[in-house]
Amino acid sequence: NASKDRSAVGVFTPKAAGLFILAGTGLYFYFRWEKRRLQEQKQHEMESRSTGRAHVGGPFEMTSHDGRRFTEKDLLGKWSLVYFGFTNCPDICPEELDKMSAAVTELDKAFGPIVQPIFISVDPARDTLPQMARYVGDFHPRLIGLVGDYLTTKATCKAYRVYFSTPPNTKPGDDYLVDHSIFFYFMDPDGRFVDAFGKSSTEMDVVERVKREIEEWKAEQGRV
């Protein structure tokens, strides 16, 4: 009978049973720890997205290429890609605006027109409303061009931490280049800074980053 009992039990000895219970206990505590770690990670991500962002952006008032008053409040409710440059820029500004426009076109396919492209002039002396209106027509159909006088432009650039500088003693008819920061900002529907893209960022880098943020926003807010 003892032999029969051992055969029925097989290798499940008291030692094996103890190891089984020990392993089960270990797995239980591991999964509890992993669950807590994931919850803390998600909380950290939410906090970093809500409070750990750079202080970029703020109040401003400029004029759109179609003559409308445009402020930071007009950015609310949509995602925005904001580029600072000038219409007489020979190559860098057109390249960056082409990239931004292409990214917005791809995002339109995925989400509809929820990403607003914005172009803010850093050349107030030469970028008049008619000049800006002609210029933005070469890029995305929803691209909004913004212009202002020197003090308005300087204040807006300061709010967005954008550097720009024109040669001294220039006049509106002069041929000159404006030295300026070369990247565009990604802002959320609450007008808060999310990320910045430089020359090294590709169109797909922009698309993938924006998509990821929109999906995370949707998961938290229940809307895009």
NORFEN-V593448 format. One record per residue. N is the residue number from 0. RES is the residue in three letters. PHI is phi in whole degrees, -180 to 180 (none if undefined). PSI is psi in whole degrees, 0 to 359 (* if undefined). OMEGA is omega in degrees with one decimal (* if undefined). Layout:
# NORFEN-V593448
N_RES_PHI_PSI_OMEGA + N_RES_PHI_PSI_OMEGA
This chain:
# NORFEN-V593448
0_ASN_none_319_179.2 + 1_ALA_-62_321_178.2 + 2_SER_-64_319_179.5 + 3_LYS_-64_320_179.4 + 4_ASP_-64_319_179.3 + 5_ARG_-65_324_179.3 + 6_SER_-67_321_-179.4 + 7_ALA_-69_320_-179.4 + 8_VAL_-74_329_-178.9 + 9_GLY_67_228_-176.4 + 10_VAL_-91_3_-177.4 + 11_PHE_-79_73_-178.9 + 12_THR_-82_167_175.4 + 13_PRO_-53_323_178.8 + 14_LYS_-65_316_179.0 + 15_ALA_-64_322_179.5 + 16_ALA_-63_320_178.7 + 17_GLY_-64_318_178.5 + 18_LEU_-65_322_179.2 + 19_PHE_-62_314_179.5 + 20_ILE_-65_320_-179.9 + 21_LEU_-63_317_179.8 + 22_ALA_-65_318_179.3 + 23_GLY_-62_319_178.4 + 24_THR_-64_318_179.0 + 25_GLY_-62_316_178.8 + 26_LEU_-63_320_179.7 + 27_TYR_-59_311_-178.4 + 28_PHE_-70_327_177.5 + 29_TYR_-62_313_-178.3 + 30_PHE_-66_325_174.7 + 31_ARG_-63_316_179.4 + 32_TRP_-65_316_-179.1 + 33_GLU_-64_320_178.5 + 34_LYS_-63_316_179.3 + 35_ARG_-65_320_179.8 + 36_ARG_-63_317_179.3 + 37_LEU_-65_321_177.6 + 38_GLN_-64_318_179.4 + 39_GLU_-66_323_178.5 + 40_GLN_-64_316_179.6 + 41_LYS_-64_318_178.5 + 42_GLN_-62_318_179.2 + 43_HIS_-63_317_179.2 + 44_GLU_-62_318_179.6 + 45_MET_-65_319_-179.0 + 46_GLU_-68_320_-178.6 + 47_SER_-68_326_179.6 + 48_ARG_-74_331_-175.6 + 49_SER_-95_328_-175.2 + 50_THR_-124_345_-175.0 + 51_GLY_-97_20_-177.8 + 52_ARG_-89_156_176.5 + 53_ALA_-66_148_179.7 + 54_HIS_-83_81_-180.0 + 55_VAL_-117_134_-179.3 + 56_GLY_102_171_-179.5 + 57_GLY_157_187_-177.6 + 58_PRO_-63_139_172.7 + 59_PHE_-158_161_176.6 + 60_GLU_-143_116_179.7 + 61_MET_-132_185_179.4 + 62_THR_-119_131_179.9 + 63_SER_-76_163_-175.2 + 64_HIS_-62_342_176.6 + 65_ASP_-100_16_171.5 + 66_GLY_88_10_-178.9 + 67_ARG_-92_149_171.8 + 68_ARG_-69_134_-176.5 + 69_PHE_-135_125_179.0 + 70_THR_-125_179_178.1 + 71_GLU_-61_337_179.7 + 72_LYS_-69_336_177.9 + 73_ASP_-74_350_176.4 + 74_LEU_-87_344_-174.9 + 75_LEU_-71_143_177.1 + 76_GLY_94_349_176.5 + 77_LYS_-135_156_169.9 + 78_TRP_-75_147_-177.4 + 79_SER_-133_144_168.0 + 80_LEU_-117_120_-170.7 + 81_VAL_-121_120_-179.9 + 82_TYR_-117_139_177.2 + 83_PHE_-108_127_-179.8 + 84_GLY_-168_202_179.6 + 85_PHE_-149_152_-169.9 + 86_THR_-72_339_178.4 + 87_ASN_-90_7_178.3 + 88_CYS_-64_126_-172.4 + 89_PRO_-73_326_-174.9 + 90_ASP_-145_315_-172.3 + 91_ILE_-63_311_-178.6 + 92_CYS_-61_312_177.0 + 93_PRO_-59_321_179.6 + 94_GLU_-64_315_-178.7 + 95_GLU_-69_322_178.4 + 96_LEU_-70_326_174.0 + 97_ASP_-62_316_179.8 + 98_LYS_-64_314_-179.9 + 99_MET_-63_318_180.0 + 100_SER_-64_318_179.3 + 101_ALA_-64_320_178.4 + 102_ALA_-64_317_179.8 + 103_VAL_-64_321_177.8 + 104_THR_-60_318_178.3 + 105_GLU_-67_320_179.7 + 106_LEU_-68_327_175.5 + 107_ASP_-59_321_-179.2 + 108_LYS_-65_326_-176.5 + 109_ALA_-86_323_-171.0 + 110_PHE_-126_352_-170.9 + 111_GLY_87_185_-173.6 + 112_PRO_-80_63_-178.8 + 113_ILE_-102_354_178.8 + 114_VAL_-109_119_-176.4 + 115_GLN_-100_119_174.6 + 116_PRO_-84_136_-177.7 + 117_ILE_-130_137_175.5 + 118_PHE_-123_117_-178.3 + 119_ILE_-108_125_-177.7 + 120_SER_-75_139_173.1 + 121_VAL_-111_19_179.8 + 122_ASP_-129_70_-173.9 + 123_PRO_-62_335_-177.6 + 124_ALA_-69_324_-174.4 + 125_ARG_-110_336_-175.9 + 126_ASP_-85_83_176.7 + 127_THR_-78_170_178.4 + 128_LEU_-60_312_178.6 + 129_PRO_-61_321_179.2 + 130_GLN_-65_316_180.0 + 131_MET_-65_319_179.8 + 132_ALA_-61_318_178.1 + 133_ARG_-65_319_-174.3 + 134_TYR_-67_311_-176.0 + 135_VAL_-66_339_178.7 + 136_GLY_-66_346_179.5 + 137_ASP_-86_358_-174.6 + 138_PHE_-123_215_-176.7 + 139_HIS_-64_140_-177.2 + 140_PRO_-62_340_178.1 + 141_ARG_-98_2_-178.7 + 142_LEU_-63_129_178.2 + 143_ILE_-106_125_176.2 + 144_GLY_-97_134_-178.3 + 145_LEU_-120_136_178.4 + 146_VAL_-132_161_177.2 + 147_GLY_-164_174_176.6 + 148_ASP_-74_180_-173.4 + 149_TYR_-61_313_-177.4 + 150_LEU_-65_320_177.7 + 151_THR_-64_315_179.2 + 152_THR_-62_315_-179.7 + 153_LYS_-62_318_-179.8 + 154_ALA_-66_319_179.6 + 155_THR_-66_317_178.4 + 156_CYS_-64_323_178.5 + 157_LYS_-65_319_179.5 + 158_ALA_-62_325_-178.3 + 159_TYR_-96_7_178.8 + 160_ARG_58_42_178.5 + 161_VAL_-104_134_177.7 + 162_TYR_-95_138_169.1 + 163_PHE_-151_151_-178.1 + 164_SER_-154_132_175.2 + 165_THR_-107_154_176.8 + 166_PRO_-60_149_-178.4 + 167_PRO_-66_150_174.0 + 168_ASN_62_31_178.4 + 169_THR_-84_153_177.1 + 170_LYS_-119_158_-177.2 + 171_PRO_-52_327_-178.2 + 172_GLY_-86_356_-177.8 + 173_ASP_-72_156_175.7 + 174_ASP_-100_108_-177.5 + 175_TYR_-148_164_176.9 + 176_LEU_-109_146_176.8 + 177_VAL_-102_123_175.6 + 178_ASP_-79_127_-176.0 + 179_HIS_-155_164_176.8 + 180_SER_-64_141_-176.2 + 181_ILE_-115_78_172.3 + 182_PHE_-164_164_175.4 + 183_PHE_-125_152_-172.8 + 184_TYR_-97_147_174.1 + 185_PHE_-111_118_-177.1 + 186_MET_-117_147_-178.9 + 187_ASP_-89_175_-177.3 + 188_PRO_-64_346_175.2 + 189_ASP_-92_6_179.4 + 190_GLY_79_18_-178.9 + 191_ARG_-99_145_179.1 + 192_PHE_-66_136_176.4 + 193_VAL_-113_309_-174.9 + 194_ASP_-161_170_176.7 + 195_ALA_-133_146_-178.6 + 196_PHE_-123_128_178.9 + 197_GLY_-103_191_-178.2 + 198_LYS_-62_330_-178.2 + 199_SER_-75_344_178.7 + 200_SER_-76_134_177.7 + 201_THR_-91_170_176.1 + 202_GLU_-56_316_-178.4 + 203_MET_-70_329_174.4 + 204_ASP_-59_315_-179.4 + 205_VAL_-65_312_-177.5 + 206_VAL_-60_312_-177.1 + 207_GLU_-66_320_-179.7 + 208_ARG_-66_316_-179.7 + 209_VAL_-65_316_178.9 + 210_LYS_-58_316_-178.3 + 211_ARG_-62_318_-179.3 + 212_GLU_-68_320_179.4 + 213_ILE_-64_318_179.4 + 214_GLU_-65_319_178.5 + 215_GLU_-67_319_177.0 + 216_TRP_-61_315_-179.6 + 217_LYS_-61_319_179.4 + 218_ALA_-63_324_-178.4 + 219_GLU_-85_319_-172.5 + 220_GLN_-97_342_-177.3 + 221_GLY_78_14_179.1 + 222_ARG_-156_164_178.2 + 223_VAL_-101_*_*
